[in-house]
Amino acid sequence: MDGCCEEKLRLLFEFRKATQSYSTRVGAMAEATAGIIPSVEFARLSKIATQAHEQCLEAHAKLFKHVKEHGC
């Protein structure tokens, strides 16, 4: 593939999966909030979304670190 190694593709798919997960969690939080949920439930959903966001940032960093170091 033109300018794309297997590791870059793997990291790109990992990043895509992480961003999709984060988006899904934020969407669930928004849907639950529309129904006015107890603060304990909102806190739980918020924690899950925060964890997904952190995974997204980590996947992003790995991808761009690889691109920078590998030059692909």
Backbone bond lengths (Angstrom), bond angles and torsions (degrees), N, CA, C in turn:
res aa  C-N    CA-C-N  psi(-1)  N-CA   C-N-CA  omega(-1)  CA-C   N-CA-C  phi
1 M - - - 1.452 - - 1.516 109.72 -
2 D 1.277 115.39 147.82 1.452 122.05 -175.24 1.529 111.09 -71.11
3 G 1.354 116.68 107.41 1.462 121.14 175.86 1.511 114.67 68.88
4 C 1.336 117.79 22.03 1.455 119.44 -175.36 1.525 110.29 -137.24
5 C 1.303 116.89 112.39 1.458 120.59 178.02 1.532 109.48 -90.96
6 E 1.331 115.66 168.48 1.464 120.69 -178.72 1.521 112.48 -61.28
7 E 1.326 117.12 -39.99 1.471 120.66 -179.81 1.527 110.82 -65.22
8 K 1.315 116.68 -40.06 1.462 119.72 177.95 1.524 109.97 -62.61
9 L 1.326 116.80 -43.47 1.470 119.88 178.11 1.526 111.14 -62.33
10 R 1.330 116.36 -42.47 1.467 120.04 179.30 1.522 110.42 -61.05
11 L 1.324 116.01 -45.50 1.466 120.54 179.63 1.524 111.82 -66.65
12 L 1.316 116.51 -35.90 1.457 120.32 177.78 1.526 110.86 -64.60
13 F 1.333 116.81 -43.17 1.465 120.07 177.74 1.529 111.13 -66.90
14 E 1.331 116.83 -36.32 1.463 121.01 176.35 1.531 110.02 -62.67
15 F 1.315 116.11 -42.89 1.462 120.82 178.46 1.527 110.80 -64.80
16 R 1.322 116.50 -43.41 1.465 120.12 178.62 1.523 111.18 -61.31
17 K 1.317 116.58 -43.66 1.468 120.88 178.97 1.532 110.44 -61.95
18 A 1.323 116.36 -41.87 1.472 120.90 -179.81 1.527 111.10 -66.00
19 T 1.338 117.37 -40.76 1.464 119.27 180.00 1.522 111.07 -68.72
20 Q 1.324 116.57 -36.58 1.467 119.74 177.47 1.527 110.75 -65.67
21 S 1.322 115.96 -40.70 1.462 120.51 178.57 1.523 110.64 -62.99
22 Y 1.315 116.32 -44.62 1.466 121.07 179.19 1.519 110.45 -61.72
23 S 1.314 116.45 -45.13 1.466 120.95 179.24 1.531 111.36 -60.21
24 T 1.311 116.01 -43.05 1.465 120.78 179.16 1.518 110.93 -62.27
25 R 1.330 116.87 -43.33 1.470 120.71 -179.25 1.523 111.99 -66.37
26 V 1.306 116.69 -40.35 1.467 119.86 177.76 1.526 109.63 -65.82
27 G 1.322 116.77 -40.44 1.463 120.27 177.28 1.520 112.21 -61.26
28 A 1.325 116.61 -41.11 1.465 120.84 178.06 1.520 110.79 -64.06
29 M 1.310 115.98 -39.24 1.458 120.34 177.89 1.530 110.53 -63.13
30 A 1.318 116.13 -44.01 1.466 120.62 -179.49 1.529 111.03 -65.02
31 E 1.318 116.61 -42.01 1.467 120.09 178.92 1.523 111.09 -64.64
32 A 1.329 116.31 -41.93 1.461 120.07 -179.86 1.518 111.21 -66.75
33 T 1.315 116.84 -37.21 1.459 121.31 -179.46 1.519 110.90 -66.04
34 A 1.335 116.11 -34.98 1.466 119.85 179.59 1.523 111.35 -61.14
35 G 1.336 116.63 -27.36 1.457 121.05 179.21 1.512 112.84 -92.63
36 I 1.309 117.42 10.60 1.467 124.04 -178.32 1.534 109.97 50.10
37 I 1.311 114.29 92.67 1.458 120.86 -177.21 1.520 110.62 -103.59
38 P 1.324 116.29 160.75 1.469 119.59 177.13 1.528 110.80 -62.12
39 S 1.310 117.13 150.48 1.464 121.02 -176.78 1.529 112.19 -61.41
40 V 1.316 117.95 -30.49 1.464 121.45 178.47 1.532 109.69 -64.47
41 E 1.316 116.74 -43.08 1.461 120.89 179.14 1.526 110.47 -67.66
42 F 1.316 117.45 -40.71 1.463 120.46 177.78 1.523 109.93 -62.05
43 A 1.319 116.99 -41.78 1.463 120.97 179.09 1.523 110.69 -62.38
44 R 1.329 117.08 -39.64 1.469 121.10 178.37 1.521 110.44 -64.02
45 L 1.323 116.13 -47.33 1.468 120.28 179.26 1.531 111.09 -64.29
46 S 1.301 116.30 -37.68 1.463 121.08 178.57 1.525 110.86 -64.46
47 K 1.327 117.07 -41.12 1.457 121.24 178.45 1.525 110.53 -63.11
48 I 1.319 117.08 -43.00 1.467 121.80 179.08 1.528 109.98 -63.45
49 A 1.322 117.15 -42.89 1.473 121.06 178.86 1.524 110.68 -65.47
50 T 1.318 117.27 -38.72 1.461 121.07 178.81 1.524 110.66 -64.51
51 Q 1.326 116.94 -42.38 1.467 120.69 177.38 1.531 110.56 -62.14
52 A 1.322 116.98 -42.36 1.464 120.85 178.39 1.528 110.58 -64.03
53 H 1.327 116.61 -37.95 1.463 120.92 177.86 1.526 110.69 -63.93
54 E 1.319 116.80 -42.96 1.460 121.20 178.58 1.525 111.03 -62.86
55 Q 1.334 117.11 -39.87 1.469 120.78 177.00 1.523 110.55 -65.02
56 C 1.309 116.49 -37.27 1.456 121.74 178.11 1.531 110.26 -63.85
57 L 1.309 116.59 -46.61 1.466 120.76 179.02 1.525 111.45 -62.63
58 E 1.331 116.37 -39.69 1.460 120.82 179.12 1.535 110.89 -65.05
59 A 1.322 116.52 -44.55 1.464 120.66 179.07 1.525 110.57 -63.28
60 H 1.317 116.35 -39.80 1.464 121.64 177.83 1.526 110.31 -61.55
61 A 1.313 116.33 -46.81 1.466 121.08 -179.10 1.527 111.44 -62.37
62 K 1.339 116.76 -42.41 1.466 120.33 178.94 1.525 111.17 -62.07
63 L 1.317 116.08 -44.12 1.460 120.51 -179.69 1.518 111.02 -60.65
64 F 1.321 117.03 -51.15 1.446 119.80 -176.57 1.517 113.42 -71.74
65 K 1.333 117.69 -28.15 1.455 121.17 173.60 1.528 109.30 -65.34
66 H 1.314 115.75 -44.25 1.467 119.73 178.56 1.527 111.04 -61.23
67 V 1.306 116.31 -47.38 1.474 120.62 -179.35 1.520 110.39 -58.97
68 K 1.326 115.93 -43.60 1.468 120.22 -178.67 1.532 111.06 -66.01
69 E 1.329 116.68 -45.44 1.455 120.89 -176.92 1.531 112.82 -74.84
70 H 1.310 116.92 -36.95 1.448 121.98 -173.73 1.527 112.09 -91.06
71 G 1.326 115.98 -22.63 1.460 120.49 179.22 1.515 114.32 72.66
72 C 1.301 116.79 21.17 1.469 119.11 -179.51 1.523 111.81 -100.29
